[in-house]
Amino acid sequence: MASSRVVLTPVGASAIVGSLATLLLGFVTLNLLLLVLPVLVLGVVCVELLAFDRSTRGFGPERFRWKRLENSSEVGIDAVGSMALDIELAGPRSFYAEVFDPQPESFEVVGGAPRLVTYWRPGTPTRLAYVYRPRERGRFRVGPTMVVAHDPFGFAFRMTMLENRWEVLVTPAISVEEAMDFPLVGGRAPAEAYRRRVGPGSEFRSLREYEESDDARKIAWRKSGIDKLYVRQHEEEAHPEVLVMIDCGRDMRLGEPGSECLELAVDGGTVVAGQAIGRSDRVSLMVHADQVVEFVPPQRGPPGADALTEAFGRIGLVPRPFDLARALETATEKLGVPTTIVLFSTLLSPFGAVEAAVSRLRDRGHRLIVLCPEVAALFPAEPDPLAAAAMLFASEPDVRSIDRAVDRLRAQGVPVVRYPPTEVREFASEAHAWLHAQESPL
């Protein structure tokens, strides 16, 4: 958008105001020098402003041709990305110009420069190129590029924007594909692609007591008695299904910048997804607050790892509470085969009718594992005893709320793991090992 007016700089405004003040002083004192000098200065400034206004009249995006080159569109945290932009002046007149390509505050420029000051001639291309390192995960926009025309004396400027925004997706520090090689707990090899699960297969596994929901055709009549009935359990060979569920509600903002609960959840979820895909599991992702923010259907193999890495990069905080009961209900509706759900959450939000949701989840053959960070360890220890006591007092309500939530889930038979923030990857790897265990986790 072109600027229709010339904007005075502090230098230009000071020159005009100072000249007028000096001229007024000359009238009061009848000093000839104080009358002549400010008139000359005002004349020079006005002539320069009129000349600048004429030379930059119609200054706008149409006076430029620009093109962003093959820039980085996906960069990992603390990796480096590149940005390059070619701009050519198509207008009839030359001028002094400042070109600036705005980038997010979390982008640290480590090479080149996003700002250039030059004397611009028509038909002369100018390249703006720099290398940056992102410090935060998420989706960011670079641009639009700002072009500022200055008069030679610095009295005024005109400014316009070139609509050439570029979107950059900053993915987690470890990608899903890299997480495939993360050390597994218990020495389990990535090549172990299958596990056995209870199902409608033909191979006998064990007997258990009859329940009302069981199929009567599975009753083992020869092993049953008058007082007790037993049913046969069979197992089948199958690729496991894993759903990584991320709580992106407002309570996931807890923690130091860069190590908030949401970032820990993304880091741990990436490890679970990578190790599961490394064993040929099918992995899906659900990001949920009070409703579904994003759902990635089951993925497998390297293409699935890339899709999940991009999805983890898009996860952002939502300013609404997490609804666990609704999240489990939604997962029950979306999952077509028995699936293990690995939930990363602070468990601070109200639960709702979570007991009924867990029961329906089990009826469909799914199981739930919850990984919850130790809130007391989210912030570094305070060396001052008074500050430490204040921090303990401030966090005590959250700690009590989480303890009640953990007890409530464990009463339903749901395994809940409390992990130190610095060991989220190790605990996520251990949770993945549980997925392939015959016995229930924990």
Secondary structure, DSSP 8 states (H G I E B T S, - for coil): ----S-EE-HHHHHHHHHHHHHHHHHHHHT-HHHHHHHHHHHHHHHHHHHHHHHHTTT-SGGGEEEEE-S--SEEETTS-EEEEEEEEE-SSS-EEEEEE----TTEEEEEE-SEEEEEE-TT-EEEEEEEEEE-S-EEEEE--EEEEEE-TTSSEEEEEEE---EEEEEE-SS-HHHHTTS--GGG--TT---EEEEES-SEEEEEEE--TTS-GGGB-TTT--SS--EEEEEEEEE--EEEEEEE-SGGGG-SSTT--HHHHHHHHHHHHHHHHHHTT-EEEEEEESSSEEEEEEEE-HHHHHHHHHHHHHH----SS---HHHHHHHHHHH--S--EEEEE----S---SHHHHHHHHHHTT-EEEEEEE-GGGSS---SSHHHHHHHHHHHHHHHHHHHHHHHHHHHTT--EEEE-GGGHHHHHHHHHHHHT-SS---
